[in-house]
Amino acid sequence: MDYVSIGIGLLLIGSGFLVKKYPSLIAGYNTMSEEQQKNVDIEGLSTLMRNSLIFMGLLVAVLPYIFTFFGMKSLADSSILIGMFGVLPFLLIRAQKYDHNSSKKKKQVLAVLFILLGVGIFVAVLISTGLKPPQVELYDSVISISGMYGVTEEINQIDLLPSIPKIERKTNGFNFGEVRKGNFDLEDLGSCKLFLQSDQGPYILIRTTSQIPVILNRELPVETKALYERMKISVE
């Protein structure tokens, strides 16, 4: 059960009911002067805020299960971002209908909207880049893994494992759905470099001259096995 998404979802839903009952909690409205507040349809604005926050909370809480059901694990891990950024632009634009003050305030809100959209696009690009499988090049007994957290190491030994020790923590890396890249601590093995496209075996364990094991696999087992056979030929 995704307790984080459920907790954030319930928090958003509760916030929706709170801002309806206590409109002074609404950001922006609570910093206005009394004269400016008189020019705001607070009944309509608080209703919009309540409905939007409740809908946002439901999305954040439910989307992980919908995406998981359809096998979209990566999207399931980004449900909080999808739920919040999917509703925020609508909320900010629609809220202008209830604010009858000068256009200066509206321009400020639009500026915030563009910032949010920019952050959303940046996060989407970062995730998209991280999800791309790394390119693996072999020259004699040297392996070069390109892309995010890429490495070039001399191979001492390679093994094909059906499973790997438990991943205890990420120390410096990318972790999204089944994809893991970068530095992670594994039970029994300690610090390792991971380049995993799936949480299903097999896995290629590479012992290198740097003494830091490198573990990688592909999305499909057949692709991992084919890469292992290429490595064996290169090392021999």
C-alpha positions in Angstrom: 0.0 0.0 0.0 1.3 3.5 -0.9 1.0 5.2 2.4 2.8 8.3 1.3 0.4 9.0 -1.6 -2.6 8.2 0.6 -1.3 10.5 3.4 -0.7 13.4 1.0 -4.0 12.8 -0.7 -5.9 12.9 2.6 -3.9 16.1 3.6 -5.0 17.8 0.4 -8.6 16.8 0.9 -8.6 18.0 4.5 -7.0 21.3 3.3 -9.9 21.7 0.9 -12.5 21.6 3.6 -10.4 23.9 5.8 -10.0 26.6 3.2 -13.8 26.5 2.6 -14.5 27.0 6.3 -11.6 29.4 6.9 -11.0 31.4 3.7 -8.4 33.4 5.4 -6.1 30.4 4.9 -6.1 30.9 1.1 -2.6 32.1 0.0 -2.7 35.5 -1.6 -6.1 36.4 -0.2 -4.8 36.5 3.4 -2.1 39.1 2.4 -4.6 41.5 0.7 -5.7 44.7 2.4 -9.3 44.9 3.6 -10.2 47.0 0.5 -8.7 44.4 -1.9 -10.5 41.6 -0.1 -13.8 43.3 -0.7 -13.2 43.0 -4.4 -12.8 39.2 -4.2 -15.8 36.8 -4.5 -14.6 34.8 -1.5 -17.6 32.4 -1.6 -16.8 31.4 -5.1 -13.1 31.3 -4.6 -13.2 29.2 -1.5 -15.6 26.8 -3.2 -13.2 26.5 -6.1 -10.3 25.9 -3.8 -12.2 23.2 -1.8 -13.3 21.3 -5.0 -9.8 21.6 -6.6 -8.0 20.4 -3.5 -10.3 17.5 -3.0 -10.0 16.5 -6.6 -6.2 16.9 -6.4 -6.1 14.7 -3.2 -8.2 12.0 -4.8 -5.9 11.9 -7.8 -2.8 11.7 -5.7 -4.3 8.9 -3.6 -5.8 6.8 -6.4 -3.5 7.2 -9.4 -0.8 4.9 -8.0 -3.2 2.0 -7.9 -4.6 2.8 -11.4 -1.1 3.0 -13.0 0.0 -0.1 -11.1 -3.0 -2.1 -12.3 -2.2 -1.2 -15.9 1.5 -2.1 -15.4 2.7 1.5 -15.6 5.1 1.4 -12.6 7.1 4.5 -13.5 3.9 6.6 -13.8 2.7 5.2 -10.5 5.8 6.6 -8.8 5.1 10.0 -10.2 1.5 10.1 -9.2 2.0 12.9 -6.7 3.5 15.2 -9.4 0.8 14.2 -11.9 -2.0 14.8 -9.5 -0.8 18.2 -8.3 0.6 19.7 -11.5 -2.5 18.4 -13.4 -4.8 20.5 -11.3 -2.7 23.5 -10.3 -2.7 25.3 -13.7 -6.5 25.0 -13.9 -6.9 26.3 -10.3 -4.7 29.3 -10.8 -6.3 30.4 -14.0 -9.9 29.7 -12.8 -9.2 31.7 -9.6 -8.8 34.9 -11.6 -12.6 34.9 -12.2 -13.2 35.7 -8.6 -10.6 38.4 -8.2 -11.9 41.8 -9.3 -8.8 43.7 -8.2 -6.4 45.3 -10.7 -4.6 43.2 -13.3 -1.3 43.5 -11.4 -2.3 40.7 -9.0 -3.4 38.6 -12.0 -0.1 39.1 -13.7 1.6 37.9 -10.5 -0.5 34.7 -10.5 0.2 34.1 -14.2 3.9 34.4 -13.4 3.6 31.8 -10.7 1.7 29.6 -13.2 4.5 29.8 -15.7 7.1 29.0 -13.0 5.1 25.9 -12.0 4.8 24.8 -15.6 8.5 25.4 -16.1 9.3 23.3 -13.0 6.9 20.6 -14.3 8.6 20.5 -17.7 12.0 20.4 -16.0 11.0 17.4 -13.8 9.4 15.6 -16.8 12.6 16.0 -18.9 14.8 14.9 -15.9 12.6 11.8 -15.4 12.5 11.0 -19.1 16.3 11.3 -19.3 16.8 9.1 -16.3 14.5 6.4 -17.7 16.5 5.9 -20.9 18.5 2.7 -20.9 22.3 3.4 -20.9 24.5 2.6 -23.8 27.0 -0.1 -23.1 30.2 -0.3 -25.1 32.9 -3.0 -24.8 36.5 -2.7 -25.8 38.6 -5.7 -24.9 38.1 -6.0 -21.1 36.9 -2.4 -20.6 33.2 -1.6 -20.2 31.9 1.9 -20.8 28.4 2.8 -19.6 27.1 6.1 -20.9 24.4 8.5 -19.7 23.4 9.4 -16.2 26.0 8.3 -13.7 28.0 6.6 -16.4 31.3 4.8 -15.8 34.2 3.4 -17.6 35.9 0.5 -15.8 38.2 -2.4 -16.5 36.5 -5.8 -16.0 38.1 -8.3 -13.7 35.2 -10.8 -13.5 31.6 -11.0 -14.6 28.7 -13.3 -13.3 25.1 -13.7 -14.2 22.9 -13.7 -11.1 19.2 -14.7 -10.8 18.8 -12.1 -8.0 20.8 -9.5 -6.1 21.1 -8.7 -2.4 18.6 -6.3 -0.9 19.1 -2.6 -1.9 19.4 -0.8 1.5 19.7 2.8 0.4 20.5 5.2 -2.4 23.6 7.3 -1.7 23.8 9.3 -4.9 21.6 8.2 -7.8 18.3 8.1 -9.7 15.5 5.9 -8.6 12.2 5.9 -10.4 9.9 2.9 -10.6 12.0 -0.2 -11.6 14.9 2.0 -12.9 17.9 2.6 -10.7 21.1 4.3 -11.7 24.0 5.5 -9.7 25.4 4.7 -6.2 23.5 2.4 -3.9 24.3 0.4 -0.8 23.4 -3.3 -1.1 23.3 -5.8 1.7 26.5 -7.9 1.8 28.0 -6.2 -1.2 28.2 -2.7 0.2 28.6 0.3 -2.1 27.7 -0.6 -5.7 27.0 1.1 -9.1 23.6 0.1 -10.3 22.2 0.4 -13.9 19.0 -1.4 -13.6 16.1 -1.2 -16.0 14.0 -3.9 -14.2 13.6 -5.3 -10.7 13.5 -8.8 -12.2 16.5 -11.0 -12.9 18.9 -11.9 -14.2 21.5 -9.4 -13.3 25.1 -8.9 -14.5 27.5 -8.5 -11.6 30.8 -6.9 -12.8 33.9 -6.9 -10.6 36.1 -4.0 -11.6 39.6 -2.8 -10.8 38.1 0.0 -8.8 36.7 -2.6 -6.3 33.2 -1.1 -6.6 30.9 -3.7 -8.1 28.8 -2.7 -11.1 25.4 -4.4 -11.5 23.3 -3.9 -14.6 20.4 -5.5 -16.4 18.0 -4.7 -19.3 14.2 -4.5 -19.3 13.9 -8.0 -20.7 15.7 -11.1 -19.4 16.7 -12.1 -23.0 18.4 -8.7 -23.5 20.4 -9.1 -20.2 21.5 -12.6 -21.2 22.6 -11.4 -24.7 24.6 -8.6 -23.1 26.2 -11.0 -20.7 27.3 -13.2 -23.6 28.9 -10.2 -25.3 30.8 -9.4 -22.2 32.1 -12.9 -21.8 33.5 -12.8 -25.3 35.1 -9.4 -24.6 36.8 -10.5 -21.4 38.1 -13.8 -22.7 
